[in-house]
Amino acid sequence: MERRDPVQLFLVDDHPLFREGLAYVLSREPGFAVVGQAGTAKQALAAIDAAHADVAIVDVLLPSVSGLSLVGELTTRCPGLRALALSTIDEPGLIADMLRAGASGYAVKTQPPEEVVDAVRAVAGGSRYLPPTISLAQIDAELSSPSVADVGRLTPREREIFELLIRGHSNDEIASRLYIARRTVETHRQHIVKKLSARSIAEMTRIAARHGGVAGTDKAIEW
């Protein structure tokens, strides 16, 4: 398929300030046009067809339905669309999961703007893009490993604590938010680690993204 000029870009990120800043940076680049934005997966799917986008730039952790699930849906629904995942997380397992879902590349929000622009250009041109700090051997090893654990094994309280953990809250903060003892949080955290075999917050985040977020794990994803 012949690539149009300018490249039509669609941005999906639930943080309006970041999304607008990214739109500003990309719109100033020659050969790029930002044709649509969305803050949720549902909004993206409602607008993507009319936007006629070439590249969707998708945040990994979206509310309700994760960027991982959205990329899979977008690349199935729009065969000519290419997706670039964008996140604050540079965990190889999560990157591999996004590539499995159909993303053509993965960039990190802490990269300089010019590198993110390069990532968009690479993906638009049909190439795979990975951050320069990521080991290709690690990604290949993750791609050949089995899928991650199922959050459906967690109890409702464990899911609540799991969600707060991956959002960066400490044990003390979780205890205060949920009006429970710190020791109770620690006990639940131990159960979560054991059930999911997740040794770090990064691995927990990967699991959450893989299953579309904690809130939707009791039922099928509703678009």
C-alpha positions in Angstrom: 0.0 0.0 0.0 1.4 3.4 -1.0 1.9 5.7 2.0 0.2 9.0 1.8 1.9 12.3 2.5 1.4 13.6 5.1 1.2 10.6 7.4 -2.2 10.6 9.2 -1.7 10.2 13.0 -4.3 9.3 15.7 -3.3 9.7 19.4 -4.8 7.7 22.2 -3.7 8.7 25.8 -5.8 9.4 28.9 -3.7 12.3 30.0 -5.0 15.4 28.1 -1.9 17.5 28.8 0.5 14.9 27.6 -1.7 14.1 24.6 -2.0 17.8 23.5 1.8 18.2 24.0 2.5 15.2 21.8 0.0 16.5 19.2 1.8 19.8 19.2 5.3 18.2 18.7 4.1 15.9 15.9 2.0 18.5 14.0 5.1 20.7 13.7 7.0 17.9 11.9 7.1 17.9 8.1 5.1 15.0 6.7 2.8 14.5 9.7 -0.8 15.4 10.3 -2.6 14.7 13.6 -6.1 13.7 12.5 -7.7 12.6 15.7 -7.3 12.1 19.5 -9.0 10.0 22.1 -8.7 9.5 25.9 -10.1 5.9 26.0 -10.3 2.8 23.9 -14.0 3.3 23.4 -13.5 6.8 22.1 -10.7 5.7 19.8 -12.8 2.9 18.2 -15.7 5.3 17.7 -13.5 7.8 15.8 -10.8 5.8 14.1 -12.7 4.9 10.9 -13.6 8.5 10.1 -10.1 9.7 10.8 -8.5 7.5 8.1 -5.4 7.2 10.2 -2.1 5.6 9.0 -0.6 5.3 12.5 -2.2 5.0 15.9 0.0 6.1 18.8 -1.4 4.2 21.8 -0.7 4.5 25.6 -0.3 1.1 27.2 -2.3 1.8 30.4 -5.7 3.2 29.5 -8.7 3.3 31.8 -11.1 0.3 31.6 -9.6 -1.3 28.5 -5.8 -1.3 28.2 -3.8 -0.2 25.2 -2.8 -3.8 24.7 -6.4 -4.8 24.0 -7.0 -1.7 21.9 -4.0 -2.3 19.7 -5.2 -5.9 19.0 -8.7 -4.6 18.1 -7.4 -1.7 16.0 -5.0 -3.8 13.9 -7.7 -6.4 13.3 -10.4 -3.9 12.4 -8.1 -1.6 10.3 -5.6 -3.9 8.4 -3.7 -0.9 6.9 -3.2 0.8 10.2 0.1 0.6 12.0 0.4 1.0 15.8 3.1 2.5 18.0 2.8 1.8 21.7 3.9 4.6 24.0 4.4 4.2 27.8 6.4 5.2 30.8 7.2 1.5 31.3 10.2 -0.1 29.5 9.8 -3.6 30.8 10.7 -6.2 28.1 7.8 -8.5 28.8 5.3 -5.7 28.3 7.0 -4.6 25.1 6.8 -8.2 23.8 3.1 -8.4 24.7 2.4 -5.2 22.7 4.3 -6.6 19.7 2.3 -9.8 20.0 -0.9 -7.8 20.0 0.0 -6.2 16.7 2.0 -3.1 17.5 4.8 -2.3 15.0 6.9 -0.4 17.6 7.2 0.6 21.2 8.5 4.0 22.5 9.0 5.3 26.0 7.7 8.6 27.2 11.0 9.5 28.8 12.7 9.4 25.4 13.6 12.8 23.9 10.9 14.2 21.5 13.2 13.7 18.5 13.4 9.9 19.3 9.7 9.6 19.6 9.4 11.4 16.2 11.9 8.9 14.8 9.8 6.1 16.2 6.7 7.4 14.4 8.5 7.7 11.2 9.9 4.2 11.4 6.6 2.7 12.1 4.9 4.7 9.4 7.6 3.5 7.0 6.9 -0.1 7.7 9.8 -0.8 10.1 9.7 -2.1 13.7 10.9 0.4 16.3 12.2 -0.3 19.8 13.9 2.1 22.3 17.7 2.1 21.9 18.0 1.2 25.6 16.1 -2.1 25.1 18.0 -5.3 24.4 16.7 -7.1 21.3 17.8 -10.4 22.8 15.6 -9.7 25.8 12.6 -9.0 23.6 13.2 -12.1 21.4 13.4 -14.2 24.6 10.1 -12.7 25.9 8.4 -13.3 22.6 9.2 -17.0 22.8 8.1 -17.3 26.5 4.6 -18.3 27.6 1.9 -15.8 28.3 1.5 -14.1 31.7 -0.7 -15.1 34.6 -4.5 -14.4 34.9 -5.7 -11.7 37.3 -9.0 -13.6 37.5 -7.4 -15.6 40.3 -7.4 -12.6 42.6 -10.1 -11.8 45.1 -12.0 -8.5 44.9 -9.9 -7.0 47.7 -6.6 -8.3 46.1 -7.7 -6.8 42.8 -8.3 -3.4 44.5 -4.8 -3.5 46.1 -3.3 -4.7 42.8 -4.7 -1.7 40.9 -3.3 0.7 43.5 0.1 -1.0 43.4 0.5 -0.7 39.7 -0.5 3.0 39.9 2.5 3.5 42.1 1.0 3.7 45.6 3.0 2.5 48.6 1.8 0.0 51.2 1.2 2.9 53.7 -0.8 4.9 51.1 -2.9 1.9 50.2 -3.6 1.2 53.9 -4.8 4.8 54.3 -7.0 4.8 51.2 -8.7 1.5 52.1 -8.8 2.1 55.8 -7.0 -1.1 56.6 -3.8 -1.9 58.5 -0.4 -1.8 56.7 0.1 -5.4 57.8 -3.1 -6.4 56.0 -1.8 -4.7 52.8 1.4 -6.6 53.1 -0.4 -9.9 53.5 -2.6 -9.2 50.5 0.5 -8.2 48.5 2.2 -11.5 49.3 -0.9 -13.3 48.1 -0.9 -11.3 44.9 2.7 -12.0 44.2 2.2 -15.7 44.8 -0.9 -16.1 42.7 0.5 -14.1 39.7 4.2 -15.1 40.1 4.9 -11.4 39.7 8.3 -10.4 41.2 8.0 -6.7 40.6 5.6 -3.9 40.0 6.6 -3.9 36.3 5.5 -7.5 36.0 2.2 -6.7 37.8 1.7 -3.8 35.3 2.3 -6.2 32.4 -0.3 -8.6 33.7 -2.8 -5.8 34.2 -2.2 -4.5 30.6 -2.5 -8.1 29.3 -5.9 -8.6 30.8 -7.4 -5.2 30.0 -7.1 -3.7 33.5 -8.4 -4.9 36.8 -11.9 -3.4 36.6 -12.9 -5.5 33.6 -11.5 -8.9 34.6 -14.8 -10.4 35.7 -16.5 -10.1 32.3 -15.7 -9.8 28.7 -14.3 -6.5 27.5 -17.2 -4.2 26.3 -16.2 -1.8 23.6 
